[in-house]
Amino acid sequence: MSGSAKGPASYFPSIEEKYGRPVSEWFGVIRSSPLTKHMELVGWLKSEYGLGHGHANALVAAVRAEQK
């Protein structure tokens, strides 16, 4: 299954499939966090929600990119 999504978005289908939550919901979780640094957010998603590093990193990168 090859999608045309590039960068962080290329992870979104597998994130939704693996964790059973839509990406939009993960974005809300990230936005509601008091943490602001990229790697703090990645570590928090990994420890609190059990996300893998690549998936957490892709979600945080996407949210931070839209905030710029």
N, C-alpha and C positions, 0 to 999 in steps of 0.2 A: 504494500500500500504506500504509494508515494504521493505526498501532498506538495503543493507549491509554496507552502509556508516556509519562511526563512527565519533564522535566528531563534529567539526564545519561543516564538509561536509554533515552531515545528514540534515542540514538546507537548503542546496543549492536548492533542487527541489522546496521547498515552497517559497524560496526567489525569484526564477525566475518566478514562477507562480504569486505570489502576486504583484511584482513590475514591471513585464514585461521586465526585462533586464537580459541578461545572466550574470552569476557569473563572467565570465572573464571581463565583462565591469565594474562591481563593483570593481574588483581587480585593474583595471586601475585607477578608480576614487580615490581609497585609496592610491595607489602608487603616484599619482600626487599631493596629499595633502601635504602642508608644515608641517602639524602636524606630530609628531612622537610618542607621548605617546598613549598607548592603549586606555585609557578611553577618551582622547581628541578626538581621531578618532571616537570612538563609539558615543560620544555626537554630534560630527559634522555630522555624517551620519544621526542621529536621527533628528537634527534640520534642516539641509539643504535638506535632501531627504525624510524625513518622515518614515525612517525605524524604526521598532520596536527594542527594546533593544536586544533581543535575536538574531535577524537577523544581526544587526549591529555588535554585539560582535562576532558572528561566522565568518563573513567576515574579520574583523580585525584580529582575531586570526589566520585565515588561511594565510593571507598575511604575517603576522609577523613570522609565523612558517617557511615559505619558504625563508624568508630573513636571517635566522640564519645559 
